[in-house]
């Protein structure tokens, strides 16, 4: 399943891939600061 997702992500058009990358980076940063922002993944 992970391989399938990986394959699909890399088939995205470049602008979509870049946007996905930005969103993932942002959400990663939000999750790192969950104690301060009260936005945990749980």
Biopython code that builds the backbone (N, CA, C, O; Angstrom):
import numpy as np
from Bio.PDB.StructureBuilder import StructureBuilder

atoms = [
    (1, "UNK", "N", (0.830, -1.206, 0.000)),
    (1, "UNK", "CA", (0.000, 0.000, 0.000)),
    (1, "UNK", "C", (0.866, 1.258, 0.000)),
    (1, "UNK", "O", (0.596, 2.189, -0.758)),
    (2, "UNK", "N", (1.879, 1.296, 0.822)),
    (2, "UNK", "CA", (2.772, 2.454, 0.865)),
    (2, "UNK", "C", (3.427, 2.664, -0.489)),
    (2, "UNK", "O", (3.559, 3.794, -0.958)),
    (3, "UNK", "N", (3.827, 1.587, -1.102)),
    (3, "UNK", "CA", (4.444, 1.698, -2.428)),
    (3, "UNK", "C", (3.474, 2.275, -3.447)),
    (3, "UNK", "O", (3.873, 3.043, -4.323)),
    (4, "UNK", "N", (2.217, 1.913, -3.337)),
    (4, "UNK", "CA", (1.204, 2.440, -4.255)),
    (4, "UNK", "C", (1.036, 3.947, -4.074)),
    (4, "UNK", "O", (0.947, 4.691, -5.052)),
    (5, "UNK", "N", (0.994, 4.386, -2.830)),
    (5, "UNK", "CA", (0.868, 5.819, -2.552)),
    (5, "UNK", "C", (2.104, 6.550, -3.065)),
    (5, "UNK", "O", (1.995, 7.596, -3.704)),
    (6, "UNK", "N", (3.255, 6.004, -2.788)),
    (6, "UNK", "CA", (4.507, 6.603, -3.253)),
    (6, "UNK", "C", (4.497, 6.769, -4.770)),
    (6, "UNK", "O", (4.869, 7.818, -5.295)),
    (7, "UNK", "N", (4.079, 5.748, -5.445)),
    (7, "UNK", "CA", (4.015, 5.783, -6.908)),
    (7, "UNK", "C", (3.053, 6.875, -7.393)),
    (7, "UNK", "O", (3.364, 7.610, -8.331)),
    (8, "UNK", "N", (1.901, 6.973, -6.757)),
    (8, "UNK", "CA", (0.921, 7.987, -7.149)),
    (8, "UNK", "C", (1.427, 9.405, -6.888)),
    (8, "UNK", "O", (1.232, 10.304, -7.705)),
    (9, "UNK", "N", (2.066, 9.588, -5.763)),
    (9, "UNK", "CA", (2.592, 10.912, -5.426)),
    (9, "UNK", "C", (3.602, 11.364, -6.471)),
    (9, "UNK", "O", (3.582, 12.519, -6.896)),
    (10, "UNK", "N", (4.466, 10.480, -6.879)),
    (10, "UNK", "CA", (5.492, 10.854, -7.850)),
    (10, "UNK", "C", (4.953, 10.973, -9.271)),
    (10, "UNK", "O", (5.673, 11.405, -10.171)),
    (11, "UNK", "N", (3.707, 10.597, -9.478)),
    (11, "UNK", "CA", (3.061, 10.801, -10.782)),
    (11, "UNK", "C", (2.315, 12.136, -10.845)),
    (11, "UNK", "O", (1.829, 12.529, -11.905)),
    (12, "UNK", "N", (2.228, 12.821, -9.721)),
    (12, "UNK", "CA", (1.533, 14.103, -9.699)),
    (12, "UNK", "C", (2.239, 15.110, -10.602)),
    (12, "UNK", "O", (3.459, 15.057, -10.761)),
    (13, "UNK", "N", (1.478, 16.020, -11.188)),
    (13, "UNK", "CA", (2.119, 17.125, -11.910)),
    (13, "UNK", "C", (2.982, 17.934, -10.929)),
    (13, "UNK", "O", (2.667, 18.006, -9.741)),
    (14, "UNK", "N", (4.029, 18.520, -11.407)),
    (14, "UNK", "CA", (4.991, 19.218, -10.546)),
    (14, "UNK", "C", (4.337, 20.242, -9.607)),
    (14, "UNK", "O", (4.657, 20.239, -8.418)),
    (15, "UNK", "N", (3.447, 21.110, -10.075)),
    (15, "UNK", "CA", (2.829, 22.068, -9.140)),
    (15, "UNK", "C", (2.059, 21.377, -8.007)),
    (15, "UNK", "O", (2.095, 21.834, -6.864)),
    (16, "UNK", "N", (1.377, 20.295, -8.317)),
    (16, "UNK", "CA", (0.635, 19.556, -7.291)),
    (16, "UNK", "C", (1.588, 18.883, -6.305)),
    (16, "UNK", "O", (1.341, 18.865, -5.100)),
    (17, "UNK", "N", (2.662, 18.340, -6.827)),
    (17, "UNK", "CA", (3.667, 17.712, -5.974)),
    (17, "UNK", "C", (4.253, 18.741, -5.007)),
    (17, "UNK", "O", (4.416, 18.463, -3.819)),
    (18, "UNK", "N", (4.566, 19.926, -5.523)),
    (18, "UNK", "CA", (5.139, 20.979, -4.679)),
    (18, "UNK", "C", (4.147, 21.440, -3.616)),
    (18, "UNK", "O", (4.533, 21.702, -2.477)),
    (19, "UNK", "N", (2.887, 21.537, -3.979)),
    (19, "UNK", "CA", (1.870, 21.930, -3.004)),
    (19, "UNK", "C", (1.717, 20.864, -1.919)),
    (19, "UNK", "O", (1.628, 21.191, -0.735)),
    (20, "UNK", "N", (1.686, 19.622, -2.309)),
    (20, "UNK", "CA", (1.615, 18.529, -1.338)),
    (20, "UNK", "C", (2.810, 18.579, -0.392)),
    (20, "UNK", "O", (2.664, 18.394, 0.816)),
    (21, "UNK", "N", (3.971, 18.826, -0.939)),
    (21, "UNK", "CA", (5.182, 18.938, -0.124)),
    (21, "UNK", "C", (5.051, 20.079, 0.892)),
    (21, "UNK", "O", (5.408, 19.921, 2.059)),
    (22, "UNK", "N", (4.545, 21.209, 0.446)),
    (22, "UNK", "CA", (4.363, 22.350, 1.351)),
    (22, "UNK", "C", (3.373, 22.024, 2.466)),
    (22, "UNK", "O", (3.608, 22.364, 3.625)),
    (23, "UNK", "N", (2.283, 21.376, 2.124)),
    (23, "UNK", "CA", (1.266, 21.019, 3.118)),
    (23, "UNK", "C", (1.839, 20.039, 4.141)),
    (23, "UNK", "O", (1.621, 20.188, 5.343)),
    (24, "UNK", "N", (2.564, 19.051, 3.663)),
    (24, "UNK", "CA", (3.159, 18.067, 4.569)),
    (24, "UNK", "C", (4.177, 18.720, 5.490)),
    (24, "UNK", "O", (4.213, 18.429, 6.685)),
    (25, "UNK", "N", (4.998, 19.594, 4.945)),
    (25, "UNK", "CA", (5.977, 20.301, 5.786)),
    (25, "UNK", "C", (5.275, 21.143, 6.849)),
    (25, "UNK", "O", (5.686, 21.157, 8.009)),
    (26, "UNK", "N", (4.224, 21.837, 6.450)),
    (26, "UNK", "CA", (3.476, 22.666, 7.396)),
    (26, "UNK", "C", (2.865, 21.807, 8.510)),
    (26, "UNK", "O", (2.994, 22.132, 9.690)),
    (27, "UNK", "N", (2.212, 20.729, 8.133)),
    (27, "UNK", "CA", (1.578, 19.869, 9.135)),
    (27, "UNK", "C", (2.603, 19.207, 10.047)),
    (27, "UNK", "O", (2.334, 18.977, 11.227)),
    (28, "UNK", "N", (3.764, 18.904, 9.507)),
    (28, "UNK", "CA", (4.844, 18.361, 10.331)),
    (28, "UNK", "C", (5.265, 19.379, 11.381)),
    (28, "UNK", "O", (5.476, 19.033, 12.544)),
    (29, "UNK", "N", (5.385, 20.633, 10.968)),
    (29, "UNK", "CA", (5.757, 21.695, 11.905)),
    (29, "UNK", "C", (4.664, 21.903, 12.958)),
    (29, "UNK", "O", (4.970, 22.080, 14.138)),
    (30, "UNK", "N", (3.422, 21.885, 12.551)),
    (30, "UNK", "CA", (2.306, 22.006, 13.501)),
    (30, "UNK", "C", (2.361, 20.872, 14.520)),
    (30, "UNK", "O", (2.188, 21.101, 15.718)),
    (31, "UNK", "N", (2.599, 19.663, 14.051)),
    (31, "UNK", "CA", (2.637, 18.519, 14.969)),
    (31, "UNK", "C", (3.821, 18.592, 15.926)),
    (31, "UNK", "O", (3.733, 18.117, 17.058)),
    (32, "UNK", "N", (4.923, 19.181, 15.484)),
    (32, "UNK", "CA", (6.082, 19.337, 16.374)),
    (32, "UNK", "C", (5.773, 20.279, 17.531)),
    (32, "UNK", "O", (6.332, 20.144, 18.619)),
    (33, "UNK", "N", (4.893, 21.219, 17.291)),
    (33, "UNK", "CA", (4.583, 22.232, 18.304)),
    (33, "UNK", "C", (3.232, 21.970, 18.969)),
    (33, "UNK", "O", (2.587, 22.900, 19.452)),
    (34, "UNK", "N", (2.809, 20.719, 18.994)),
    (34, "UNK", "CA", (1.460, 20.393, 19.471)),
    (34, "UNK", "C", (1.207, 20.815, 20.911)),
    (34, "UNK", "O", (0.076, 21.154, 21.260)),
    (35, "UNK", "N", (2.228, 20.803, 21.749)),
    (35, "UNK", "CA", (1.997, 21.182, 23.144)),
    (35, "UNK", "C", (1.612, 22.651, 23.249)),
    (35, "UNK", "O", (0.788, 23.027, 24.082)),
    (36, "UNK", "N", (2.205, 23.468, 22.410)),
    (36, "UNK", "CA", (1.917, 24.899, 22.433)),
    (36, "UNK", "C", (0.610, 25.225, 21.709)),
    (36, "UNK", "O", (-0.180, 26.036, 22.191)),
    (37, "UNK", "N", (0.383, 24.601, 20.563)),
    (37, "UNK", "CA", (-0.786, 24.953, 19.760)),
    (37, "UNK", "C", (-2.005, 24.063, 20.027)),
    (37, "UNK", "O", (-3.077, 24.297, 19.468)),
    (38, "UNK", "N", (-1.845, 23.059, 20.868)),
    (38, "UNK", "CA", (-2.942, 22.148, 21.246)),
    (38, "UNK", "C", (-3.539, 21.417, 20.045)),
    (38, "UNK", "O", (-4.729, 21.101, 20.040)),
    (39, "UNK", "N", (-2.725, 21.151, 19.036)),
    (39, "UNK", "CA", (-3.188, 20.453, 17.832)),
    (39, "UNK", "C", (-2.433, 19.145, 17.674)),
    (39, "UNK", "O", (-1.549, 19.027, 16.825)),
    (40, "UNK", "N", (-2.776, 18.188, 18.476)),
    (40, "UNK", "CA", (-2.111, 16.892, 18.368)),
    (40, "UNK", "C", (-2.786, 16.044, 17.305)),
    (40, "UNK", "O", (-3.884, 16.366, 16.849)),
    (41, "UNK", "N", (-2.140, 14.980, 16.917)),
    (41, "UNK", "CA", (-2.712, 14.070, 15.930)),
    (41, "UNK", "C", (-3.591, 13.015, 16.597)),
    (41, "UNK", "O", (-4.132, 12.141, 15.921)),
    (42, "UNK", "N", (-3.732, 13.094, 17.908)),
    (42, "UNK", "CA", (-4.513, 12.107, 18.649)),
    (42, "UNK", "C", (-5.857, 12.644, 19.044)),
    (42, "UNK", "O", (-6.643, 11.937, 19.677)),
]
sb = StructureBuilder()
sb.init_structure("model")
sb.init_model(0)
sb.init_chain("A")
sb.init_seg("    ")
for serial, (resi, resn, name, xyz) in enumerate(atoms, 1):
    if name == "N":
        sb.init_residue(resn, " ", resi, " ")
    sb.init_atom(name, np.array(xyz, "f"), 0.0, 1.0, " ", f" {name:<3s}", serial, name[0])
structure = sb.get_structure()
